[in-house]
């Protein structure tokens, strides 16, 4: 099931101990890991592809096996992008691990009732959604399994639906009183409203949500290979082939979001996950906005990824995501953002405003061209996403059976 790309800044997912065959780092430019963030996620020794709730947009997914999860409405989809093995239905019980009783223990300490307008605003239930409503859900509909991680507003657990075909999903908890205390009621609601309407193979799905007196529960898509950030931390940087394929997926997903007037505004490795087949998933929509007018002024996002127009306090459009895509490409290949100055935040700001872009040795001319065309000071000068998808560096490494870039959303 899919994620709300959460307010906790990181969606908990599963880390696999086995390295993906055929994906290696570029040893000629590899550096020691520069990322020091540590994850609290549980290691899992086995990929649970067979038991994950299907994403109907996943390449190669069979229409016969793409059933709603215990009554969840899943719309018809477009033709797949690439060829992957179908996600078969679960036919046998699978050990989802031991539940630690954490929800009950935390609810005694953290669960406080809220009242008034805040209570109404956080009474979130996907069964009453206007678009693609689900059946009514409650905690009793799931077999609880192992904890997957902790966030600012609660925990994430591996769970299995009791109803056939007994899909394994991630169930995330948000405590209403803490959301109110943090004054992020509108942000949480906006995040859920944005995420519930998105249907793209590289955007983590939110399949359903429900609430009780003290908590909101989000039914999240199972991202079997965990945080992309952890992979970047492990290897220090990625090869050009691996980076190109990730940026290809990112550009396609951002094209989809922008066509729906959704600006992400916080693209960075920490907000990306890897799905069961290694596909990239945009997983955090905490700073996203639905902006049909396409112009905003709010300062948001992460310092190293902020574009000049945000740093300078000017209006911004969806082209802030173009800039972030350029920063992301650079960080994938080098291991750190292009304008980072660890000695001074002010220096980072100045380098961004000057577009002080420096390429170390070892980068191909093709990728330097793409990065330079994305990292333009003036938003209108940045290369459009449709041209990113056609760029030689992207096409060079794209799988032969992938038709990405040919669809119009």
N, C-alpha and C positions, 0 to 999 in steps of 0.2 A: 504494500500500500504506500501512499505517498506522503511526502513530508510537507510541512508548512515552512520549511526553510527558516529555522526558528529564531525566536527572540533570544534564545540562549546563546546565540552567535555560532553554535556548532551543533549540527545534528549528530546524535550518537549513531554509530554504525558499526559494522563488524570488521575486524582486521583479520586478514588471512595470513597464515604463517608461510604458505607456499608462494613462491615467486611465479608470476605469470610467464609461461613459456613464450619465447619469441620477443619479449620486451626487455631491452637492455639499455644501460646508460651509455652516454658518449664518453668513453674513458679518456679521450684526448683532451676534453675540456672539463672533466669531472673535478669537482672541488669538495672539500669536506663539508658536511651538512652545515648550513648557516641558520637553519630553523631550530629553535630550541624549545618549541611548545611541546608539552607532553600530553598524551591522551589517557583518559581513564577507562578506555574501552576494553572489553573482554576479548581475548584471543579466541578464535574459533578455528579448529583444525580441518573442518570440512565445509566445502561449498554446498549450500542448500538450494541449488538451482531448482531442483525438482519440486521443492515445497514452497517456493516463494509465490506470493500472489502475482499474477501476470500483469504486465503493463501492456495493454492492447496495442501500443505503438511500437513495442519492441520489434526489431527486424526479425522476420521469419516466424513470428508468433502465429500459431494456427488459430483461425477463427473459431474452430470447433472447441478448442481448449480454453479460449478466452472467455470465461464465464464471470459474471459478477460475483463478488465475494459475499456470500450469504445474503444476497438481495441487494447489494450495492449496484446502482445503475452505472454502467460503463458504456459510453457512446461508441458508435461506429467510428472507425479510424480511416486514415489515408493509407495508401500503399506503403510498405516498409521502405526504409532507407537502404539497408544493407542486409546481407545474409548472416544470420546467427541461428543456432539451434532453437527450436521452439521450447517454451517453458511448459512442460507437461504437468498435469494435475497430480496432486499427491494421492498416492494409492495405499500408503502404509503409514503407521504412526512413526513419528520421528522424535528423538529425544531433544526437547527444546531447553534442557537444562533445569536446574533446580531454582524455584522461586524462593527468594530470601525474605519474603514478608515485608519488603521495604515500603510498599504503598501504605499498608496499615500503620506501620511504625511512624512514617513521615506524617501521615494524616493526623495522628495524635498530637504531633509537635507543631505542624505547620498549617494544618487545615483550619481556617477560620471562615465563618459565614460572612458574606457581604450583603449589603442591603441597598435599597434605593435604585437610582439610575445605573450605578455600576453593576448591580446584580442583573438588571435587564440587559445591559450591554454585553455581559459575558455569559448569558444563557444561550450558548452556541450549540446548535444541534443540526447536523446535516440532513436529518429526516425532514426538516421543515425548510430546506433550501429551495429557492425558486427554480434553480436550474440543476438538473440531475440530482434530485433528492434521493436519499438512501433509505433503507429500512431503519427502524429505531434500534439503537445499539446501547448496551450497558456493559459493565465489567463482567457480568455473568455470562456474556457471550464468548468469553475467551478462556483458554487454559493458559495460566501464567507460567512463564519460563524465566530464564536467567536475565539478570540486569545487563543492559548494554552500555549504559553511561549515565552521567548526571549532568544536569544543566542548571542554570540560575533559578529556574522556576519549577524544577521537578526532575523526575527520572524517566528513562526510557527502558522498556522491557521487551524482550522477545516473547511474543505470544502466539497462540495458535487459535484460529476460530473453531469453535465447537461444531458449528454447522459444516456440512460437507461443502467443498472438498478439503476442508481443514487446512487453509492456507496459513503460512507463517508470516507474520507482519511485525512491525515495530509499533509499540504503543507508548506514546509520549504523554507525560503528565504536566500540566501547568496549574499552579495554585492561584486561585482567583485573588485572594487577599494580597499576595505578593505582587501580582500584576497591578492591582490598584495602588499599592504602596509605591511601586515604581512609576506610577502615572503613565503606564503604557497600554491602557485598555484599548484605545483607538488603534494603536500600532498593531497589537495582537489581532484585533478584529480585522483590520485592513489586510494583514498578512494572510489570514485564513481566507478572506474573501477573494484575494488575488489568486492564491494557490489552488483553491478548489476548482477554478475554471480553466486551469492550464492542462493541456494534453499534448505533450511532446516527449519523445524518447530520451531527450537529454535534460528534461526538467523533472525533478523528483516529484512524484504524485502525492497528493492528499486525497485519499479515498473516502474518508468520512471522519466525523468528530461528534462527540457528545459530552455531556457534563453532568455533574451531580452538585450537591450544595456547596462544595468547596473547591472542586477541581474541573478543569477542562481536559479531555482526553483526545489526542490526535492519532488517527490511524495512518501510519506512515508506510510508504513503499519500502520494501526491504532492499537496502543497498549493500549487497553481499561482500563487496571488496573494500568497503570502508572509506576513510577520508583520503582524498588525493593529497592533502597536506602531509599526511604521514608518509606517503610514498616519496614526496619531494624531500622531506626531512631525512628519510632513510638513504636516498641516493645522492642528495646534494643538488642534483640537477638532472634533467632528462635529455635523452638524445633528440636530435632534430626530428627524426621520424616519429617518435612518441609525442613530442610537443606539437608537431604539425597535426597529427590526428586529433589531439585534444582541442586545439584551436579551431579545427574544422568543425567539430561538434559544437563548440561554444558559439561560433559565428552563426551556425544554423539555428541554435536555440535562441540566441539574441534576436535574430531576424523574426522568429516566431513571436517572441515577447513584444517587440516593437510594433509588429503588425497589429497586436492587440492593445497597443498604447500603454504597455507596461515597461517602465524604465527600471532596471535592477538597482543601479547606483552603488552596489557594494560587491563587485566582482573581485575575488581574490581566492587563493588556494584553499583557505580555511572554509570557504563556503561552497566547496565542490566535493562531491562524493563519486565513488565508482560503483556502478551497478554490477549485477551478477555476471555479465559478459564483458566486464571491463569498460563499459561505456560510461562516459562522463555524465554527471548529473548536477545541475544547478540546484542547490539545496537550501539556500537561505534567502528569504525575501523580506527580512526585517526592515530594510531601508527602501524597499521597492515602493513604487507609487503608480497608481493608474492615472495617467495624465493625458486625457484626450487632447488637451490644448498643447501638449508636448513642451511646455515651458515651466520650469520650477526655479525657486531661489534657495531652497533649504540646503544648508551645509550638512553633509552627511558622508558616510562611507569611511574608508580607512586612509590615513594620511599618505602613505606611499603610493596609493592608487588614485588620489584626487587629481582631477584635471585642472588646468590653469583657470578655467572660468569659475570653478568652485573656490579655488584658492583666492581668486581676486574678488569673490563675492558677487559675481555676475549671474544673470539668468543662465539656466542650462537646459539642455534638451536630451533626447536619447543618445546623443553623440558622446555623452560622458561614458557610456558603455563601450564605445569605440576606443576611446583613450585607455580604459581599463584593460581592454583586450590586448592592446599593445604592451602595456606594463606586464600583463600576465605572460605573454609570449616571451618577453625578456627574462622574467623570473624563472620560467620553466627551464630555460637554456643555461642561465648563469647561476641561479640559486639565490639571487636577491634582486629586489626591484631596482630599476635603472636610476632613480633619483634619490635613493636612500642615503642619508648621511647620519651615521650613528652617533656622531658627536653633537649634532645640533638639529633640532626640529626646524629652526629658522632657515638653516642652510638647505634642508630638504624643500621647504617652501620656495626658496629662491631658485633652486635648480629646476623645480617644476615650472615656475613662471618663465624661466629662460629656455626651457626645454633643453637642458644641459645633458644631452644624450651622448654617452660614450660607449663604443663597442669594443669589448676586449678581443684579443686574437682568437681565431678558431671558429668564428661564426660565418656561415655561408653568406655570400652576397645576396642571395634570394631572401633569406630571413631578415637580414638587415634592411633590405628594401621594404618589406612588409611592416616591420616595426616602425621604421622612420615615417612611413605613410600613415600609420595609425596615430603616432605621437606627434601630431601637428598642433601648434598653439591655437590656431583658429579652428573651431569645430567644423565649419563648413569645408575645410581643406582635408579633413580626415577621409581616408578611403572608405567608401560605403561597404557594408557587410556583403552585399551581393558580389562585389569585386574581390573581397577577401576570399570568398568561396571559390573564386576563379583564379586566384593568385597562383603563380607557378610553384611557390613553395608548398602551398596546400595541395594542389593537384598532384604534385610529384609523389607524395606519400599516401594519397588516398587509395583505399582498397579498390580494386578493379570493378567489383560488383556493387559499388556504392554510387548512387545517383544523387547524392546530396547537392543542393544548390539549384536543382531543377524544379523544385516545388514553390508554389506561391501560396502564402498563408492568408 
